[in-house]
Amino acid sequence: MAAIRHTPRLVTDDMIALRQAGVAGAGVVQLPTMMLKEDLANGELQQLLPDWSPKSGIIHAMFPSRRGLIPAGRELIDFLTARLDPLGER
């Protein structure tokens, strides 16, 4: 493990702006691979650390109430829970 101190050129929560900054050469960006697929394929961006991935985060599913949740909504929540929870915990 290595810790590198740096001063960011750009700080934003806008993934599209961050992608555009990376393509324009502003520096290194960390974004979902699916968002950069075309840029990686055409050589506009290069993957620097192919064997590294960021720590997983928490995803929240919001819905009005259990009583008002349609069966398809419940199925979606169950599917996402099973697919996205690597430890199988709820």
C-alpha positions in Angstrom: 0.0 0.0 0.0 1.2 3.5 -0.8 -0.1 6.9 0.2 0.6 9.8 -2.2 -0.2 13.3 -1.2 -1.3 15.6 -4.0 -3.2 18.8 -4.6 -6.1 18.2 -7.0 -6.6 20.6 -10.0 -10.3 20.0 -10.0 -12.8 18.8 -7.4 -16.3 18.0 -8.6 -19.1 15.6 -8.1 -20.1 15.9 -11.8 -18.9 12.7 -13.4 -19.4 14.2 -16.9 -17.3 17.2 -16.2 -14.6 15.0 -14.6 -14.5 12.8 -17.7 -14.2 15.8 -19.9 -11.4 17.1 -17.8 -9.6 13.8 -18.1 -10.0 13.7 -21.9 -8.7 17.3 -22.0 -5.5 16.2 -20.2 -6.2 17.9 -16.8 -4.9 14.8 -15.0 -5.9 11.4 -13.6 -9.6 10.7 -13.0 -11.4 7.9 -11.1 -14.6 7.0 -12.8 -16.6 3.8 -13.6 -15.1 1.9 -16.4 -18.4 1.7 -18.2 -18.4 5.5 -18.5 -15.0 5.5 -20.1 -15.3 2.5 -22.3 -15.3 4.5 -25.6 -12.5 6.8 -24.5 -10.3 3.9 -23.5 -11.1 2.1 -26.8 -10.2 5.1 -29.0 -7.1 5.9 -27.0 -8.3 9.2 -25.6 -7.7 7.8 -22.0 -5.4 5.2 -20.7 -6.0 2.9 -17.7 -3.2 3.4 -15.2 -3.9 0.8 -12.5 -5.8 -2.1 -14.2 -5.5 -4.4 -11.1 -6.7 -1.8 -8.6 -10.3 -0.9 -7.7 -11.7 1.6 -5.2 -13.2 0.4 -1.9 -16.9 -0.4 -2.3 -19.4 2.0 -1.0 -23.0 1.9 0.3 -25.9 2.0 -2.1 -29.3 3.2 -0.8 -32.6 2.1 -2.4 -35.4 4.5 -1.5 -39.1 3.8 -1.9 -42.4 5.3 -0.4 -43.2 2.4 2.0 -43.3 -1.4 2.2 -47.1 -1.2 1.8 -46.9 0.9 -1.4 -44.1 -1.2 -2.9 -45.2 -3.1 -6.0 -43.9 -6.7 -6.4 -41.5 -5.6 -9.2 -40.0 -3.1 -6.9 -39.4 -5.7 -4.2 -37.9 -8.0 -6.8 -35.5 -5.3 -7.9 -34.4 -4.6 -4.4 -33.9 -8.3 -3.7 -31.9 -8.7 -7.0 -29.7 -5.8 -6.3 -29.1 -6.9 -2.7 -28.0 -10.4 -3.9 -25.8 -9.1 -6.7 -24.2 -6.2 -4.9 -23.6 -7.6 -1.4 -20.4 -9.7 -1.7 -20.8 -11.1 1.8 -24.5 -12.0 1.4 -25.3 -9.8 4.4 -28.4 -7.6 4.7 
